[in-house]
Amino acid sequence: MKRWQGRLLTALVYAAPIGACSDAGGGAATTPFGQGGTTSQDNQVSGASATGGGGSQAATTTTDSFLTAPNDLTSHPIPDAGPKPTPFPESPSCVGSTPTACQGESCCQQDGVNTAEVMLVAPNIGVSLSAFVLDKFEVTVGRFRTFVNQYNDWREANPVLGAGAQPYTEGSGWTRDPAWEADLAGSAAVLKVNLACNASQQTWTNEPGPNELRPINCVSWYEAFAFCTWDEGRLPTEAEWQFAAVGGAQAREFAWGTTDLMENFALYACLGAGTGATCSVDDILPVGSRQDGNGRFRQSDLTGSMYEWTLDWYAPYPEVMRDDYAKTDVGTQRVLRGGAWNSTKVELMRSTDRTNRQAPDYRNPATGIRCVHDLPDTVH
C-alpha cells in the first residue's frame, strides 16, 4: 500500500496531557449542564466502588463547566456521516446473531478508516498510519456473552504468545509476564464475577436479558485485549483510535465535528434515561443510539457511552513519532479514550483528551471495548 510520508502542518490536534484524573464511575448532579453557557458544580458519587487489582476507588469531587445545549438544532447541521460501509468478514462474536440488531446493522459492522493523510497530535508532531478497519459499535453484552460461553475452552491454550499484536510494533502482543497471566481470569466463572463491579451500573447479567445490545462495561484491559484477540481482531492503538475520533487531518473537536456537545450527539452526564439526577444502568443505552454523533468514518459512540481501552501504555508523545506509532514497551497505566455515559466534564469528552489512564487491572462501569482489524493486504 502506498503511504504518504509528508507532514501536514495546517491542521492541529493538540493532545497534551493535563492530568491523570478521571470522572469514570461517578454520578451527575441534578442540573448536569447549564443553559446559555452557565456553569454547574457537581459532586460525583458512585453507587458502588470501582475496583482494580482487588482494591477500591473513592468517588471524587469535581467542578464542571458545560457547553451550551441549545434547544433549536436548526443552526447545528448534522455533519456528513462519512464513507459508506465496506463489507468485511463477520466476527466470531456475531456468528448466528440477528444481522440488523444494532441500529439496523450487524453489531459486528466494521468500517474502513482512510488514513491517506497525516494526523497531528501536537504542534508540528504528526503521525502516519496504515489503513485499518474499526468496529462501528462498541462491543455489546451479547457479543461478550458469546466470548464468555466459549471462554473455558479458549482459555486452556490462550492467549498464545504474541497474540493481539499491532503488526508494526515488535513485542506488542501477549507476553508470558506472570502479572498478565494472573490478571486474566482462568475460567468463565471467575470472569463473570469480575464483570459484576457495580450492582446498579454494570451491564453484564449472568443470563441473557434486556442489556444484550448495551455496551459491555466493567472490563479490565486484560479482558478487552483477550476479547478482541478471540474475536479475530486486536485493541486499537491510541493513535488509531484518535485518528478515527478526530477524522484524521480534519482535527474534529468531537467525533461529529465542532458543534456543541448535546444530548442527540452523545451519551454523557447520566442523561440516557432522564435528567441526570441519578446514574444507573438505564442511562446506558444500546450501542449506536446517538447516530447524529457518528464520526467521519461512520463509527458510533467515539464520544461518550464508554471509555474505550487502547493498546498503549501512557507516555507523553515523543517529538518525532514513527509511522504506526504505539507505546507498548513499558509503562504502568494503559490509556482509555472517549469520555463516558457518566462523564460530567466536557473536556473529558473531547476527541484529543488523554487524561484517563489506568492500571490494566482497573475496571469500572464506564470502561468498555472497541476492536480494530488489520487489512490482510496491508504492506508496511
DODRENSE-610069 format. One record per residue (C-alpha): x, y, z; residue number from 0. Coordinates in pm, 1 decimal, m for minus. Layout:
- X,Y,Z,NUM
...
END
This chain:
- 0.0,0.0,0.0,0
- 136.2,340.9,m93.5,1
- 191.1,555.0,214.3,2
- 201.4,934.4,228.1,3
- 504.2,1034.2,433.3,4
- 458.9,1413.8,443.1,5
- 366.2,1615.0,747.4,6
- 51.2,1827.1,724.6,7
- 106.3,2143.3,927.7,8
- m218.8,2324.3,854.9,9
- m433.8,2108.2,1084.4,10
- m383.5,2097.2,1457.5,11
- m481.7,1829.0,1706.1,12
- m334.6,1913.0,2043.6,13
- m339.2,1635.0,2298.5,14
- m100.6,1741.5,2573.1,15
- m173.7,1555.3,2898.5,16
- m337.9,1771.3,3163.2,17
- m354.1,1523.3,3447.1,18
- m449.1,1170.3,3537.3,19
- m789.4,1240.9,3686.6,20
- m1092.5,1059.3,3550.1,21
- m1458.5,1102.6,3625.2,22
- m1545.8,748.9,3519.9,23
- m1786.5,579.7,3754.8,24
- m1931.2,896.0,3903.6,25
- m2281.8,1030.4,3915.6,26
- m2418.0,1356.9,3781.9,27
- m2581.1,1644.5,3960.5,28
- m2947.8,1729.8,3916.7,29
- m2855.1,2001.6,3666.2,30
- m2572.1,1839.9,3466.5,31
- m2513.7,2130.0,3231.1,32
- m2601.0,2497.0,3220.7,33
- m2828.0,2679.3,2981.7,34
- m2680.6,2972.0,2793.3,35
- m2324.6,2883.3,2891.2,36
- m2378.3,2882.7,3267.5,37
- m2168.8,2669.2,3497.9,38
- m2275.2,2394.5,3736.6,39
- m2080.4,2226.3,4013.9,40
- m2120.2,1856.0,4066.3,41
- m2021.0,1612.3,4336.6,42
- m1959.4,1278.2,4174.2,43
- m2095.0,987.9,4369.6,44
- m2086.6,622.4,4275.3,45
- m2335.5,358.5,4379.8,46
- m2051.0,112.8,4438.7,47
- m1674.6,118.4,4429.4,48
- m1484.3,82.9,4104.4,49
- m1229.7,m189.0,4155.7,50
- m889.0,m252.5,4014.6,51
- m644.4,m511.5,4140.4,52
- m877.1,m604.8,4423.6,53
- m885.9,m251.1,4563.0,54
- m1144.8,21.9,4570.4,55
- m1153.5,377.9,4446.4,56
- m1343.9,652.4,4622.6,57
- m1563.3,897.9,4440.1,58
- m1403.7,1233.9,4364.1,59
- m1534.9,1588.4,4386.4,60
- m1507.8,1795.0,4071.9,61
- m1601.0,2137.9,3943.4,62
- m1752.2,2110.2,3598.3,63
- m1822.4,2354.3,3318.2,64
- m2057.9,2257.2,3037.1,65
- m2115.2,2392.1,2692.1,66
- m2448.5,2540.0,2596.2,67
- m2710.5,2283.8,2495.9,68
- m2939.2,2476.6,2260.4,69
- m3293.8,2356.9,2204.3,70
- m3302.6,2482.9,1845.6,71
- m3099.9,2236.7,1636.8,72
- m3160.4,2408.5,1302.5,73
- m2835.5,2602.4,1334.6,74
- m2640.1,2286.3,1404.4,75
- m2646.7,2079.0,1084.4,76
- m2552.5,1715.4,1116.4,77
- m2213.6,1653.9,950.7,78
- m2155.6,1404.4,673.8,79
- m2152.6,1054.6,822.2,80
- m1855.4,958.0,604.7,81
- m1792.4,682.6,352.1,82
- m2045.1,407.1,300.9,83
- m1967.7,81.9,486.4,84
- m1746.9,m179.9,328.8,85
- m1838.3,m547.1,384.5,86
- m1585.2,m739.9,589.6,87
- m1599.8,m1097.1,723.3,88
- m1830.6,m1139.0,1022.3,89
- m1650.2,m1157.9,1355.1,90
- m1695.8,m1474.2,1566.2,91
- m1888.4,m1280.3,1831.9,92
- m2176.0,m1216.3,1587.3,93
- m2199.5,m1551.9,1411.2,94
- m2564.3,m1660.4,1421.8,95
- m2690.1,m1329.2,1560.1,96
- m2952.1,m1103.6,1403.6,97
- m2774.7,m917.3,1119.9,98
- m2968.5,m595.9,1184.9,99
- m2969.1,m599.1,1565.5,100
- m2762.5,m282.3,1618.2,101
- m2934.5,20.4,1464.6,102
- m3026.1,m181.7,1155.7,103
- m2674.8,m321.0,1109.1,104
- m2473.1,m610.4,1242.6,105
- m2335.4,m542.9,1588.7,106
- m2002.4,m650.2,1435.6,107
- m2016.9,m399.6,1148.0,108
- m1662.8,m299.0,1057.5,109
- m1585.9,21.5,866.8,110
- m1259.6,110.0,697.8,111
- m1061.4,414.6,810.0,112
- m896.7,608.5,527.5,113
- m550.7,700.1,656.2,114
- m413.4,867.9,342.1,115
- m334.0,1183.7,538.0,116
- m125.7,1282.5,838.9,117
- m275.6,1344.8,1182.1,118
- m112.8,1597.6,1411.5,119
- m113.8,1507.1,1781.3,120
- 70.6,1819.0,1897.7,121
- 213.9,2127.6,1727.0,122
- 446.1,2008.7,1448.9,123
- 419.9,1645.7,1564.4,124
- 238.4,1425.8,1314.0,125
- 191.5,1054.2,1263.0,126
- 107.6,842.3,958.5,127
- m93.0,522.2,995.2,128
- m152.6,219.2,779.4,129
- m513.8,165.0,676.2,130
- m722.2,m30.9,923.4,131
- m1079.9,m138.1,991.1,132
- m1253.7,m33.2,1311.8,133
- m1570.4,m172.5,1468.4,134
- m1858.6,66.1,1412.9,135
- m2005.5,m14.0,1752.6,136
- m1868.0,m73.2,2097.8,137
- m1871.6,m439.3,2199.0,138
- m2216.9,m530.8,2326.1,139
- m2312.2,m751.8,2616.3,140
- m2446.0,m1002.8,2363.4,141
- m2114.5,m1018.6,2176.4,142
- m1922.7,m1053.3,2500.0,143
- m2161.1,m1327.8,2613.8,144
- m2058.7,m1537.4,2313.3,145
- m1698.5,m1499.0,2430.0,146
- m1787.8,m1595.8,2787.5,147
- m1975.5,m1903.7,2664.5,148
- m1664.7,m2021.8,2480.5,149
- m1416.3,m1892.1,2735.4,150
- m1322.6,m2212.5,2918.2,151
- m1224.5,m2397.5,2601.7,152
- m1044.5,m2092.0,2462.4,153
- m856.4,m2014.0,2784.1,154
- m696.7,m2356.9,2806.9,155
- m447.2,m2262.1,2536.9,156
- m490.4,m1884.9,2503.6,157
- m384.0,m1614.1,2465.5,158
- m83.9,m1753.5,2279.8,159
- 248.8,m1573.4,2290.1,160
- 235.8,m1267.0,2063.4,161
- m142.3,m1273.2,2015.0,162
- m315.0,m939.8,1965.1,163
- m2.4,m763.0,1843.6,164
- m6.0,m442.8,1643.8,165
- 174.4,m570.2,1330.1,166
- 420.8,m279.9,1307.7,167
- 532.0,m279.9,1672.4,168
- 761.7,m558.8,1787.7,169
- 669.1,m708.6,2123.0,170
- 321.3,m552.1,2132.8,171
- 135.1,m882.7,2164.4,172
- 55.6,m1104.9,2461.2,173
- 353.6,m1188.9,2679.0,174
- 423.8,m1451.6,2942.1,175
- 451.4,m1186.5,3209.2,176
- 320.3,m1354.2,3526.2,177
- 107.8,m1048.1,3600.9,178
- m64.8,m1076.5,3264.0,179
- m142.3,m1441.6,3321.6,180
- m260.7,m1382.1,3678.7,181
- m488.1,m1091.3,3592.5,182
- m675.1,m1263.8,3309.2,183
- m946.5,m1488.0,3451.9,184
- m868.6,m1857.4,3441.5,185
- m1232.0,m1959.3,3395.0,186
- m1566.0,m1825.1,3278.0,187
- m1696.5,m1840.4,3635.3,188
- m1424.5,m1603.7,3755.6,189
- m1477.0,m1378.3,3453.6,190
- m1846.9,m1343.1,3540.0,191
- m1758.9,m1242.2,3894.8,192
- m1516.6,m981.4,3757.5,193
- m1789.7,m828.0,3541.8,194
- m2010.4,m768.0,3846.6,195
- m1832.2,m447.8,3952.3,196
- m2135.1,m231.7,4035.4,197
- m2479.3,m371.9,4110.9,198
- m2671.9,m72.3,3975.4,199
- m2448.1,21.7,3681.3,200
- m2296.0,m297.3,3537.0,201
- m2441.3,m413.1,3204.9,202
- m2343.9,m779.0,3239.7,203
- m2609.0,m1027.2,3354.6,204
- m2540.7,m1396.3,3400.1,205
- m2841.7,m1479.5,3186.4,206
- m2949.4,m1302.6,2864.2,207
- m3180.2,m1011.9,2932.1,208
- m3261.4,m653.6,2832.0,209
- m2896.6,m544.8,2825.7,210
- m2779.0,m753.3,2529.2,211
- m2748.5,m451.1,2295.6,212
- m2595.1,m225.1,2556.6,213
- m2215.8,m195.4,2563.0,214
- m2033.5,m432.5,2793.8,215
- m1868.3,m249.2,3082.8,216
- m1667.0,m330.5,3395.6,217
- m1395.5,m487.3,3178.0,218
- m1024.9,m465.9,3254.5,219
- m760.0,m402.2,2990.3,220
- m667.5,m770.8,3001.1,221
- m1024.8,m877.0,2929.6,222
- m1059.3,m621.3,2649.6,223
- m732.0,m745.1,2498.8,224
- m843.0,m1108.3,2525.5,225
- m1185.9,m1044.5,2373.3,226
- m1050.5,m862.5,2067.2,227
- m789.7,m1134.3,2013.5,228
- m1052.7,m1407.3,2035.1,229
- m1276.5,m1207.3,1800.6,230
- m1003.2,m1212.3,1533.0,231
- m902.4,m851.0,1592.0,232
- m697.7,m653.7,1843.9,233
- m721.2,m345.8,2059.2,234
- m669.1,m23.3,1863.7,235
- m355.2,173.6,1932.3,236
- m412.7,514.3,2083.9,237
- m312.5,677.6,1754.3,238
- m558.1,462.2,1558.3,239
- m839.0,540.9,1799.9,240
- m765.4,912.7,1785.3,241
- m741.4,914.6,1405.3,242
- m1095.9,778.9,1382.3,243
- m1225.2,1013.3,1653.0,244
- m1079.9,1336.8,1510.8,245
- m1139.7,1242.4,1146.9,246
- m770.0,1230.5,1059.0,247
- m643.3,1569.8,943.0,248
- m988.6,1725.8,999.7,249
- m892.9,1766.1,1367.3,250
- m1250.2,1741.3,1495.2,251
- m1314.7,1854.9,1849.6,252
- m1572.4,1581.3,1893.3,253
- m1631.9,1280.0,1671.2,254
- m1909.1,1462.1,1479.1,255
- m1722.3,1790.2,1442.0,256
- m1717.7,2117.5,1635.6,257
- m2089.3,2152.2,1707.7,258
- m2152.8,2191.8,2080.4,259
- m2192.1,1883.3,2295.5,260
- m2563.1,1798.4,2304.5,261
- m2775.4,1500.9,2405.4,262
- m2858.3,1398.8,2048.7,263
- m2486.2,1363.4,1971.2,264
- m2355.6,1162.7,2267.7,265
- m2436.3,979.1,2588.0,266
- m2293.9,1167.8,2886.8,267
- m2377.5,1301.4,3234.1,268
- m2618.1,1012.6,3305.6,269
- m2876.3,1164.9,3070.1,270
- m2960.5,848.4,2878.7,271
- m3279.5,780.4,3072.4,272
- m3369.0,1113.1,3222.3,273
- m3242.3,1423.4,3398.1,274
- m2903.4,1305.7,3518.1,275
- m3012.3,1330.0,3880.2,276
- m2907.5,968.7,3934.4,277
- m2682.6,728.9,3746.4,278
- m2797.2,375.2,3674.3,279
- m2771.1,113.0,3404.0,280
- m3083.8,264.3,3246.8,281
- m2868.9,561.9,3141.4,282
- m2652.5,326.8,2931.3,283
- m2838.3,299.7,2601.3,284
- m2793.3,40.7,2322.9,285
- m2483.1,96.6,2114.4,286
- m2522.0,349.2,1834.0,287
- m2820.2,523.0,1993.9,288
- m2670.3,862.2,1912.2,289
- m2625.9,827.0,1534.8,290
- m2610.1,1206.2,1490.9,291
- m2275.4,1186.8,1668.1,292
- m2111.7,935.4,1433.7,293
- m1756.3,1009.7,1327.7,294
- m1613.5,1079.2,983.2,295
- m1567.2,708.1,915.2,296
- m1913.5,611.1,1049.2,297
- m1814.5,479.5,1392.7,298
- m2067.9,543.1,1668.8,299
- m2008.9,641.9,2031.2,300
- m1649.1,756.4,1988.7,301
- m1763.0,1044.6,2208.4,302
- m1941.8,930.1,2522.2,303
- m2108.7,597.6,2606.4,304
- m1796.3,411.6,2728.5,305
- m1434.1,494.0,2779.9,306
- m1257.1,253.0,2545.8,307
- m932.9,71.5,2623.3,308
- m644.0,120.0,2381.7,309
- m333.2,m92.0,2335.9,310
- m88.4,173.1,2459.9,311
- 84.1,243.0,2784.5,312
- 54.0,610.0,2868.6,313
- 353.5,835.4,2796.0,314
- 389.0,1190.0,2661.5,315
- 406.1,1184.7,2283.4,316
- 765.6,1186.4,2152.6,317
- 888.5,1480.6,1944.4,318
- 919.4,1250.3,1643.8,319
- 658.9,977.2,1600.6,320
- 736.5,682.2,1378.4,321
- 472.5,556.5,1136.4,322
- 206.5,345.0,1308.5,323
- 329.5,467.9,1645.7,324
- 231.1,268.7,1954.1,325
- 371.4,280.5,2307.6,326
- 374.8,m84.4,2413.1,327
- 717.5,m147.6,2563.8,328
- 696.7,m27.5,2924.3,329
- 455.5,164.0,3144.0,330
- 222.5,149.4,3442.2,331
- m109.2,278.5,3302.5,332
- m299.7,193.4,2983.6,333
- m484.9,468.9,2800.8,334
- m865.0,496.0,2787.4,335
- m1022.9,729.6,2534.5,336
- m1358.0,886.6,2450.3,337
- m1547.7,1003.4,2757.2,338
- m1836.4,808.9,2904.6,339
- m2208.8,790.5,2974.9,340
- m2143.5,930.2,3324.8,341
- m1880.1,1190.6,3229.9,342
- m1974.2,1528.8,3374.0,343
- m1683.1,1734.1,3240.5,344
- m1694.0,1847.8,2880.6,345
- m1315.7,1849.8,2846.2,346
- m1310.3,1474.7,2905.4,347
- m1540.7,1427.6,2607.3,348
- m1309.2,1590.7,2354.1,349
- m1152.3,1360.2,2097.0,350
- m797.6,1456.4,2193.8,351
- m831.5,1411.7,2570.1,352
- m574.4,1171.7,2717.8,353
- m631.0,1228.8,3087.4,354
- m793.6,892.9,3165.5,355
- m523.5,632.4,3202.5,356
- m544.9,344.6,3446.7,357
- m362.6,33.1,3561.2,358
- m455.9,m255.0,3329.1,359
- m643.7,m439.4,3604.5,360
- m875.4,m140.2,3656.7,361
- m1244.8,m197.0,3592.1,362
- m1536.5,43.8,3615.6,363
- m1895.6,83.6,3489.4,364
- m1755.3,328.9,3233.0,365
- m1483.5,106.9,3078.2,366
- m1566.4,m74.4,2754.0,367
- m1422.9,m218.3,2433.4,368
- m1395.8,m149.1,2062.4,369
- m1179.4,m368.1,1837.9,370
- m968.0,m294.0,1531.6,371
- m888.0,m525.3,1240.8,372
- m585.4,m522.2,1012.7,373
- m629.6,m536.7,639.5,374
- m483.2,m864.2,509.0,375
- m315.1,m698.0,209.8,376
- m158.2,m409.5,405.3,377
- 209.9,m364.9,322.3,378
- 418.0,m153.2,556.1,379
END
